[in-house]
Amino acid sequence: MKSQLQITFRNMKPSKEIEELIRAGAAKLGALYSQLVGCRVMVEIPHRHHKKGSPYHVRIDLTVPQGEIIVKREPSLSARARQLGEREIRKNAEVQIPHKDLRFAISDAFKAAARRLQDYARRQRGDIKTHESLPEARVSQIFPQQGYGFLASDDGREIYFHKNSVLGRVFPRLKVGAIVTFVEEPGEKGPQASTVRVIPKQKIPQAAKAAASAD
């Protein structure tokens, strides 16, 4: 890595043990992608949680030659918990929050960062092999401002994708209904798509058009 690692602790005391864990994770990212420019890691206990065993927020900002890769790991309640009343949510919060353990949260964040960095490196190299048979899907939802969307797979599943996983910088122009190929991988909340490539619409040759109109 070409620049110094930056580690920040918020609302908690710095820990040498945790710093070493972060340094080890950053070193692996540097070995994974030699052109990584910088890595900033922030570990935080949110203000709104004051009880013993409060969950942690972990954020990793990776500076790469053409921008940044940002990974966040924040506690979230399950879909079932969100449907419960506020009283039940408070009662079950300690059970539902998945990132109570700081070491697990950091490890999980670095794993996600590694996947995102591998995606970026593959896009930079342009080494997605065209002869490989990749699954196709249709863009079912797109959220341009938030930077993500969902694919509808052939087997009826809904698969999340991030704008940084879309090849060719076409995310701002991506529309619902577009057909893409993708690589599926496990994500924090289920399957997610990486290496998303838009399949261009095939133009019908003029001769074929003429034949069709003659029929």
N, C-alpha and C positions, 0 to 999 in steps of 0.2 A: 504494500500500500504506500502511495507516494506522500501522504500527509499524515499528521499525527492524529491518533484516535482521541476523541473527546468523549468523556463520560460525565454525566450530570445526574445528581441525586436531588430530588425535590421532596420536601416535607418528610425527610427521613435522613438518618445519619449514614455517611459513606461507610462502606464495608470493603475491606481489602479482599476478602474472600469473593465477594460479588464482582469486584473490579477484575480479579484474575479470571473469573468465569467469562466476563465480557471480553477481556483481552484475547482469551483463547478463541472465542467465537469470531471475533473480528479477524484474527490471524487466519482462520479457516476460510473466511470470505476473501481475504487477500490472496490466498493460495488458489482459490477457485477462479478468481478473475484478476489477472495481474495488472490490469489497467484501472483498477479501483482507485479513485482519487482521494476519497476520504470517508470516514465513518464516524457518525455522532450517535451516541446512545443516551437516552434519558430514561431513568427509572423514577417512578413517582407513586406516592400514596395520595389519592385524591382528597381534597379538603372535606368533601361531603361524607367521608367514611372516617369515623373516629373510634370505632370499636376495635377491640383486640382481634387480630386476625384479619385486618382489612385487606382487600385485594390490592394488587399493584397494577399500574399502567407501565408498559414498556414500549418505547418508540425508538426505531432505528432509522436513521437518515443516511443513505449511501449516496455519495457524490460520484457520478460516472461521467465519462467524457461528454455526453450529450444531454445531461440533465441530472435528475435525482430519482432515487427509488426510496419510497417511504413505507415502512412497515409499522403498524400499530397493533398492539395486543392489549385490549381493554376488557374488563369484566363485563359480561352481558348475561341477562337472564334468558332462559329458554323460552320458546314460543308459548308453551303452556303457562309459564309463570307470568308472561306479559298479559295473559287473559284474566289472571286472577285480580282480586281487589288489592288496593295498596297495602292493606293490613297483612294479607297473606304473602305478598311479595316481600315485605320486611321480615316476616317470620321465616320465610324459606330462603332468604338471600344467601345466607352462609352456606347452604347446601348447593344452590344452583350456580353460584359464581365459579367458573372453572379455573381462574388464575390466582387463587389464594396463595399458592406457593411461589415464591419469587424465583427460585431456581428453575422451576418448570416454565414459568412465564418467559424468562430470558431465553431458555433453550428453545421454546416454541417459536419465539420471535426470530431467532437466528436461523432456524430451519426454514421459516417462511421467507426470510431475506435471501437465503441461499437459492431457493427455488426461483424467486423473482430475478436474482442476479444471473442464474443460468439461462432463464428466458431471454434476458437482455443480451447476454453474450451470444446466444444462438442467432438472435436477430441481427446483431452487428456482423457476425460472420456470414450470415445468409446461407447457412448450411442445412436448411430444412430440405430433406431429400424428397424430390417430387415423385420418385417411384414408390415411396412408401404409401400404403393405403391407410389414410387417416379418416376417422369418422366425420360425417357431415352433420350440420345442425343449422337451424334457422334462428336468427336473432328475434327473440320474442319480446324483450323489453330493453330499453336503452335510457340511461340517465346521464346525459352529457355533462351537466354541471357537477354531478357527484363523481363522474369518472368511472362508471361501471355499467354492466348490463347483464342480461341473462340469455342463454341459448335454450332452445327447445330441441332436444335430441330426438333421434328416430325412435328410441324406445320410450318416449313420453316423459322423460325427466327434464327438470329445469336446472341448468348448470350456470353458475356464476362466472363472470369473467371481468377482469380489470382492464382499463384502457391501455396500461403498459404491456399487456399480453397480446395486443392487436398489432400484427405486422404491418409495415408500410406507412405508419402514422396516419391511418385513415379513420381512426376512431371519431374525430369530429364530424366526419361525413357519413358515418355508419347509420343505416336506417333499419327500422323494424321490417323483417321479412328477408333481409339479406342472407344469403347462404354462405356458410363458412366451413372450413375444416379446422380441427382443433386437436390438442393433446390434453387428455383428461388426467388430473392428479388430485390427490386428497387435499382439502382445504380445512380451515379452522371450523367451518360450519357445514361441511359436506363437500361433495365434489366441486371442483372448479376447473375452468378451461385455461390452458396456457397455449402459447404459440398459435393464436387465432389468425387464420388467413382467409381473407374474403375471396370467394370464387367469382371472378368476373363473369358478367353475362356474356354468353357466346353469341356472336353476331351471325345471323343467317346469311349465307352467301346469296348474291344477287340472282344467280342461276336457280337456286332453290326457291327463292321468292317468286321468280317468274313461273316456275313449274307449278307452285302451289296456287298462284292466281289463275293459271290456265285450267287447272282442275275445277 
